Amino acid sequence: MRVNRILLSSALIVVALVVQVSVLARLHLPGAVPDLMLLTVLGLALVYGHVGGALVGFGAGLLADLAPPADHAAGRYALVLCVIGYLAGLAKPENGRLKSATGPMVVVVAAAIGTTLLYAGVGALVGDTAARHVGLPSLLFTAALYDLLLAPFVVPGIMALARRADNDPLAEAGSAAKSADISSGWLSSGTGLKIGGQRGGLGSLKTKARTRTARVGRIKGVKRL
């Protein structure tokens, strides 16, 4: 991944984790908790593609595994977000632009359901049966609902930031070329000098000098006669 992508992804993931732990986790909503970390990974994966989405998902999940008050085995959520980030990156549009909001909303719902199922499945493998006591159908419904309601306020902004960070080198090159054109335009308009005009002026001066010499020669010849 590029340096600007790493810096932007790290900053967004840290902010999402702080908001997730300090605000969303304390709302005490029925069922699941709105997953801001998942929405952040989805927004970046839709811009960076499947490889970038997998790397961002793994880093975000590992950070969530290690951050307090985590009560599950380290690496569990990292594995889940890595798989989800990879699959979400496959839905990246070819031109990088989304024609409608239907595609991202479908990705959000599928990712919310897939994350809950994978997290519960991995938990069952390691002996965590918390999902059975809460009720898996309730978790799936509330996770999809909460993430879908929160997605319009998170995913488009993250995608816009990611695209802007990727377009910075091109924008700088374009602005440099534009400034060079403007400076050359100022030089030519301010001095009134052009290379082509200078060549044409010298040629015209030489032609005029030859014409005058020929006229003088003719006049002298007439006088001698």
C-alpha positions as YAML, in Angstrom:
chain: A
units: angstrom
residues:
- id: 1
  name: MET
  ca: [0.00, 0.00, 0.00]
- id: 2
  name: ARG
  ca: [1.08, 3.58, -0.59]
- id: 3
  name: VAL
  ca: [2.23, 5.78, 2.25]
- id: 4
  name: ASN
  ca: [-0.73, 8.14, 1.92]
- id: 5
  name: ARG
  ca: [-3.13, 5.19, 2.01]
- id: 6
  name: ILE
  ca: [-1.50, 3.80, 5.15]
- id: 7
  name: LEU
  ca: [-1.60, 7.14, 6.93]
- id: 8
  name: LEU
  ca: [-5.21, 7.84, 5.99]
- id: 9
  name: SER
  ca: [-6.38, 4.33, 6.84]
- id: 10
  name: SER
  ca: [-4.61, 4.38, 10.20]
- id: 11
  name: ALA
  ca: [-6.12, 7.74, 11.14]
- id: 12
  name: LEU
  ca: [-9.63, 6.73, 10.12]
- id: 13
  name: ILE
  ca: [-9.43, 3.39, 11.92]
- id: 14
  name: VAL
  ca: [-8.20, 5.00, 15.15]
- id: 15
  name: VAL
  ca: [-10.98, 7.59, 15.06]
- id: 16
  name: ALA
  ca: [-13.58, 4.89, 14.32]
- id: 17
  name: LEU
  ca: [-12.31, 2.75, 17.19]
- id: 18
  name: VAL
  ca: [-12.47, 5.64, 19.66]
- id: 19
  name: VAL
  ca: [-16.02, 6.50, 18.62]
- id: 20
  name: GLN
  ca: [-16.99, 2.83, 18.66]
- id: 21
  name: VAL
  ca: [-15.73, 2.22, 22.20]
- id: 22
  name: SER
  ca: [-16.62, 5.54, 23.80]
- id: 23
  name: VAL
  ca: [-19.99, 6.29, 22.14]
- id: 24
  name: LEU
  ca: [-21.63, 3.47, 20.20]
- id: 25
  name: ALA
  ca: [-20.83, 0.72, 22.67]
- id: 26
  name: ARG
  ca: [-22.51, 2.70, 25.48]
- id: 27
  name: LEU
  ca: [-25.83, 3.25, 23.73]
- id: 28
  name: HIS
  ca: [-27.22, -0.06, 25.05]
- id: 29
  name: LEU
  ca: [-29.33, -0.66, 21.96]
- id: 30
  name: PRO
  ca: [-31.30, -3.91, 21.70]
- id: 31
  name: GLY
  ca: [-29.45, -6.64, 19.87]
- id: 32
  name: ALA
  ca: [-26.20, -5.78, 18.13]
- id: 33
  name: VAL
  ca: [-24.08, -2.62, 18.30]
- id: 34
  name: PRO
  ca: [-23.57, -0.32, 15.26]
- id: 35
  name: ASP
  ca: [-20.20, -1.33, 13.83]
- id: 36
  name: LEU
  ca: [-18.34, 1.81, 12.80]
- id: 37
  name: MET
  ca: [-15.13, -0.16, 12.30]
- id: 38
  name: LEU
  ca: [-16.86, -2.34, 9.72]
- id: 39
  name: LEU
  ca: [-18.22, 0.68, 7.83]
- id: 40
  name: THR
  ca: [-14.76, 2.25, 7.79]
- id: 41
  name: VAL
  ca: [-13.24, -0.89, 6.32]
- id: 42
  name: LEU
  ca: [-16.01, -1.08, 3.71]
- id: 43
  name: GLY
  ca: [-15.52, 2.52, 2.62]
- id: 44
  name: LEU
  ca: [-11.78, 2.03, 2.18]
- id: 45
  name: ALA
  ca: [-12.18, -1.37, 0.49]
- id: 46
  name: LEU
  ca: [-14.56, 0.08, -2.13]
- id: 47
  name: VAL
  ca: [-11.76, 2.47, -3.15]
- id: 48
  name: TYR
  ca: [-8.59, 0.43, -2.56]
- id: 49
  name: GLY
  ca: [-9.83, -2.91, -3.92]
- id: 50
  name: HIS
  ca: [-9.68, -6.42, -2.50]
- id: 51
  name: VAL
  ca: [-5.99, -6.44, -1.53]
- id: 52
  name: GLY
  ca: [-6.13, -3.08, 0.20]
- id: 53
  name: GLY
  ca: [-9.46, -4.00, 1.78]
- id: 54
  name: ALA
  ca: [-8.00, -7.20, 3.23]
- id: 55
  name: LEU
  ca: [-4.99, -5.38, 4.69]
- id: 56
  name: VAL
  ca: [-7.10, -2.58, 6.14]
- id: 57
  name: GLY
  ca: [-9.60, -5.08, 7.54]
- id: 58
  name: PHE
  ca: [-6.89, -7.13, 9.21]
- id: 59
  name: GLY
  ca: [-5.28, -4.06, 10.79]
- id: 60
  name: ALA
  ca: [-8.62, -2.67, 11.97]
- id: 61
  name: GLY
  ca: [-9.72, -6.01, 13.40]
- id: 62
  name: LEU
  ca: [-6.43, -6.59, 15.19]
- id: 63
  name: LEU
  ca: [-6.61, -3.13, 16.74]
- id: 64
  name: ALA
  ca: [-10.16, -3.84, 17.91]
- id: 65
  name: ASP
  ca: [-9.05, -7.19, 19.34]
- id: 66
  name: LEU
  ca: [-6.32, -5.57, 21.43]
- id: 67
  name: ALA
  ca: [-8.21, -2.44, 22.50]
- id: 68
  name: PRO
  ca: [-9.99, -2.57, 25.87]
- id: 69
  name: PRO
  ca: [-12.57, -3.68, 26.86]
- id: 70
  name: ALA
  ca: [-12.13, -6.58, 24.42]
- id: 71
  name: ASP
  ca: [-13.36, -9.85, 25.93]
- id: 72
  name: HIS
  ca: [-12.54, -12.27, 23.11]
- id: 73
  name: ALA
  ca: [-9.47, -14.00, 21.75]
- id: 74
  name: ALA
  ca: [-6.99, -11.79, 19.91]
- id: 75
  name: GLY
  ca: [-7.13, -12.25, 16.15]
- id: 76
  name: ARG
  ca: [-10.79, -13.25, 16.03]
- id: 77
  name: TYR
  ca: [-12.16, -9.97, 14.73]
- id: 78
  name: ALA
  ca: [-9.02, -9.44, 12.62]
- id: 79
  name: LEU
  ca: [-9.78, -12.62, 10.70]
- id: 80
  name: VAL
  ca: [-13.41, -11.62, 10.22]
- id: 81
  name: LEU
  ca: [-12.67, -8.09, 8.95]
- id: 82
  name: CYS
  ca: [-9.85, -9.36, 6.74]
- id: 83
  name: VAL
  ca: [-12.26, -11.68, 4.91]
- id: 84
  name: ILE
  ca: [-15.00, -9.04, 4.75]
- id: 85
  name: GLY
  ca: [-12.56, -6.38, 3.49]
- id: 86
  name: TYR
  ca: [-11.34, -8.72, 0.75]
- id: 87
  name: LEU
  ca: [-14.87, -9.57, -0.40]
- id: 88
  name: ALA
  ca: [-16.01, -5.95, -0.26]
- id: 89
  name: GLY
  ca: [-12.99, -4.89, -2.33]
- id: 90
  name: LEU
  ca: [-14.18, -7.19, -5.12]
- id: 91
  name: ALA
  ca: [-17.21, -4.90, -5.49]
- id: 92
  name: LYS
  ca: [-14.97, -1.92, -6.29]
- id: 93
  name: PRO
  ca: [-16.21, -0.18, -9.48]
- id: 94
  name: GLU
  ca: [-13.82, -0.25, -12.41]
- id: 95
  name: ASN
  ca: [-13.75, 3.52, -12.94]
- id: 96
  name: GLY
  ca: [-13.75, 4.22, -9.19]
- id: 97
  name: ARG
  ca: [-17.08, 6.04, -9.37]
- id: 98
  name: LEU
  ca: [-20.39, 4.74, -8.08]
- id: 99
  name: LYS
  ca: [-23.41, 5.38, -10.28]
- id: 100
  name: SER
  ca: [-25.96, 4.81, -7.50]
- id: 101
  name: ALA
  ca: [-26.18, 4.10, -3.78]
- id: 102
  name: THR
  ca: [-27.82, 0.72, -4.30]
- id: 103
  name: GLY
  ca: [-24.55, -1.18, -4.67]
- id: 104
  name: PRO
  ca: [-22.91, 0.17, -1.50]
- id: 105
  name: MET
  ca: [-26.08, -0.39, 0.52]
- id: 106
  name: VAL
  ca: [-26.21, -4.01, -0.61]
- id: 107
  name: VAL
  ca: [-22.54, -4.38, 0.31]
- id: 108
  name: VAL
  ca: [-23.22, -2.90, 3.77]
- id: 109
  name: VAL
  ca: [-26.12, -5.28, 4.48]
- id: 110
  name: ALA
  ca: [-24.21, -8.31, 3.21]
- id: 111
  name: ALA
  ca: [-21.12, -7.31, 5.19]
- id: 112
  name: ALA
  ca: [-23.12, -6.79, 8.40]
- id: 113
  name: ILE
  ca: [-24.74, -10.21, 8.10]
- id: 114
  name: GLY
  ca: [-21.50, -11.87, 7.01]
- id: 115
  name: THR
  ca: [-19.52, -10.29, 9.85]
- id: 116
  name: THR
  ca: [-22.04, -11.47, 12.45]
- id: 117
  name: LEU
  ca: [-22.10, -15.00, 11.04]
- id: 118
  name: LEU
  ca: [-18.32, -15.25, 10.77]
- id: 119
  name: TYR
  ca: [-17.79, -13.82, 14.22]
- id: 120
  name: ALA
  ca: [-20.30, -16.26, 15.72]
- id: 121
  name: GLY
  ca: [-18.80, -19.15, 13.73]
- id: 122
  name: VAL
  ca: [-15.25, -18.41, 14.85]
- id: 123
  name: GLY
  ca: [-16.53, -17.97, 18.39]
- id: 124
  name: ALA
  ca: [-18.18, -21.38, 18.27]
- id: 125
  name: LEU
  ca: [-14.87, -22.92, 17.23]
- id: 126
  name: VAL
  ca: [-13.07, -21.41, 20.24]
- id: 127
  name: GLY
  ca: [-15.89, -22.16, 22.68]
- id: 128
  name: ASP
  ca: [-17.66, -18.79, 22.81]
- id: 129
  name: THR
  ca: [-21.43, -19.38, 22.96]
- id: 130
  name: ALA
  ca: [-22.56, -15.82, 23.65]
- id: 131
  name: ALA
  ca: [-24.41, -15.59, 20.34]
- id: 132
  name: ARG
  ca: [-26.61, -18.53, 21.31]
- id: 133
  name: HIS
  ca: [-27.83, -16.81, 24.47]
- id: 134
  name: VAL
  ca: [-28.60, -13.52, 22.71]
- id: 135
  name: GLY
  ca: [-30.19, -15.12, 19.68]
- id: 136
  name: LEU
  ca: [-28.48, -15.21, 16.29]
- id: 137
  name: PRO
  ca: [-31.52, -14.09, 14.22]
- id: 138
  name: SER
  ca: [-31.93, -11.01, 16.41]
- id: 139
  name: LEU
  ca: [-28.24, -10.18, 16.06]
- id: 140
  name: LEU
  ca: [-28.37, -10.51, 12.27]
- id: 141
  name: PHE
  ca: [-31.42, -8.28, 11.94]
- id: 142
  name: THR
  ca: [-30.25, -5.54, 14.31]
- id: 143
  name: ALA
  ca: [-26.68, -5.56, 12.93]
- id: 144
  name: ALA
  ca: [-27.93, -5.10, 9.37]
- id: 145
  name: LEU
  ca: [-30.43, -2.43, 10.44]
- id: 146
  name: TYR
  ca: [-28.02, -0.35, 12.52]
- id: 147
  name: ASP
  ca: [-25.21, -0.50, 9.98]
- id: 148
  name: LEU
  ca: [-27.58, 0.37, 7.15]
- id: 149
  name: LEU
  ca: [-28.86, 3.42, 9.02]
- id: 150
  name: LEU
  ca: [-25.34, 4.59, 9.88]
- id: 151
  name: ALA
  ca: [-23.76, 3.85, 6.47]
- id: 152
  name: PRO
  ca: [-25.00, 6.98, 4.57]
- id: 153
  name: PHE
  ca: [-23.25, 9.19, 7.13]
- id: 154
  name: VAL
  ca: [-19.95, 7.26, 7.09]
- id: 155
  name: VAL
  ca: [-19.22, 5.34, 3.87]
- id: 156
  name: PRO
  ca: [-19.53, 8.21, 1.32]
- id: 157
  name: GLY
  ca: [-17.28, 10.50, 3.36]
- id: 158
  name: ILE
  ca: [-14.62, 7.84, 3.79]
- id: 159
  name: MET
  ca: [-14.69, 7.00, 0.09]
- id: 160
  name: ALA
  ca: [-14.34, 10.69, -0.78]
- id: 161
  name: LEU
  ca: [-11.33, 11.06, 1.53]
- id: 162
  name: ALA
  ca: [-9.69, 7.94, 0.11]
- id: 163
  name: ARG
  ca: [-10.17, 9.13, -3.47]
- id: 164
  name: ARG
  ca: [-8.84, 12.56, -2.65]
- id: 165
  name: ALA
  ca: [-5.74, 11.09, -1.03]
- id: 166
  name: ASP
  ca: [-5.12, 8.93, -4.11]
- id: 167
  name: ASN
  ca: [-5.55, 11.89, -6.47]
- id: 168
  name: ASP
  ca: [-3.11, 14.21, -4.65]
- id: 169
  name: PRO
  ca: [-0.03, 13.39, -6.80]
- id: 170
  name: LEU
  ca: [-1.99, 13.90, -10.01]
- id: 171
  name: ALA
  ca: [-3.46, 17.13, -8.74]
- id: 172
  name: GLU
  ca: [-0.02, 18.42, -7.78]
- id: 173
  name: ALA
  ca: [1.38, 17.53, -11.21]
- id: 174
  name: GLY
  ca: [-1.54, 19.18, -12.94]
- id: 175
  name: SER
  ca: [-1.21, 22.32, -10.84]
- id: 176
  name: ALA
  ca: [2.55, 22.46, -11.51]
- id: 177
  name: ALA
  ca: [2.00, 22.19, -15.25]
- id: 178
  name: LYS
  ca: [-0.74, 24.79, -15.08]
- id: 179
  name: SER
  ca: [1.46, 27.19, -13.12]
- id: 180
  name: ALA
  ca: [4.26, 26.69, -15.65]
- id: 181
  name: ASP
  ca: [1.89, 27.55, -18.51]
- id: 182
  name: ILE
  ca: [0.65, 30.62, -16.64]
- id: 183
  name: SER
  ca: [4.18, 31.83, -15.90]
- id: 184
  name: SER
  ca: [5.21, 31.42, -19.54]
- id: 185
  name: GLY
  ca: [2.06, 33.26, -20.59]
- id: 186
  name: TRP
  ca: [2.85, 36.11, -18.22]
- id: 187
  name: LEU
  ca: [6.41, 36.30, -19.60]
- id: 188
  name: SER
  ca: [5.30, 36.49, -23.20]
- id: 189
  name: SER
  ca: [2.45, 38.92, -22.57]
- id: 190
  name: GLY
  ca: [4.47, 41.14, -20.24]
- id: 191
  name: THR
  ca: [7.52, 41.55, -22.50]
- id: 192
  name: GLY
  ca: [5.79, 41.24, -25.84]
- id: 193
  name: LEU
  ca: [8.61, 39.00, -27.07]
- id: 194
  name: LYS
  ca: [8.10, 35.71, -28.86]
- id: 195
  name: ILE
  ca: [10.68, 33.45, -30.39]
- id: 196
  name: GLY
  ca: [8.80, 33.16, -33.65]
- id: 197
  name: GLY
  ca: [8.21, 36.91, -33.72]
- id: 198
  name: GLN
  ca: [11.90, 37.60, -33.12]
- id: 199
  name: ARG
  ca: [12.90, 35.34, -36.02]
- id: 200
  name: GLY
  ca: [10.33, 36.96, -38.26]
- id: 201
  name: GLY
  ca: [11.49, 40.45, -37.21]
- id: 202
  name: LEU
  ca: [15.13, 39.72, -37.99]
- id: 203
  name: GLY
  ca: [14.20, 38.32, -41.37]
- id: 204
  name: SER
  ca: [12.12, 41.36, -42.25]
- id: 205
  name: LEU
  ca: [14.96, 43.68, -41.17]
- id: 206
  name: LYS
  ca: [17.40, 41.83, -43.42]
- id: 207
  name: THR
  ca: [14.99, 41.99, -46.35]
- id: 208
  name: LYS
  ca: [14.46, 45.72, -45.88]
- id: 209
  name: ALA
  ca: [18.21, 46.31, -45.70]
- id: 210
  name: ARG
  ca: [18.77, 44.40, -48.96]
- id: 211
  name: THR
  ca: [15.99, 46.35, -50.66]
- id: 212
  name: ARG
  ca: [17.45, 49.67, -49.59]
- id: 213
  name: THR
  ca: [20.92, 48.61, -50.80]
- id: 214
  name: ALA
  ca: [19.51, 47.62, -54.17]
- id: 215
  name: ARG
  ca: [17.68, 50.95, -54.48]
- id: 216
  name: VAL
  ca: [20.81, 52.87, -53.60]
- id: 217
  name: GLY
  ca: [22.76, 50.90, -56.20]
- id: 218
  name: ARG
  ca: [20.17, 51.66, -58.85]
- id: 219
  name: ILE
  ca: [20.15, 55.35, -58.04]
- id: 220
  name: LYS
  ca: [23.92, 55.50, -58.22]
- id: 221
  name: GLY
  ca: [23.88, 53.71, -61.54]
- id: 222
  name: VAL
  ca: [21.42, 56.18, -62.97]
- id: 223
  name: LYS
  ca: [23.47, 59.11, -61.82]
- id: 224
  name: ARG
  ca: [26.63, 57.67, -63.41]
- id: 225
  name: LEU
  ca: [24.82, 57.35, -66.68]
...
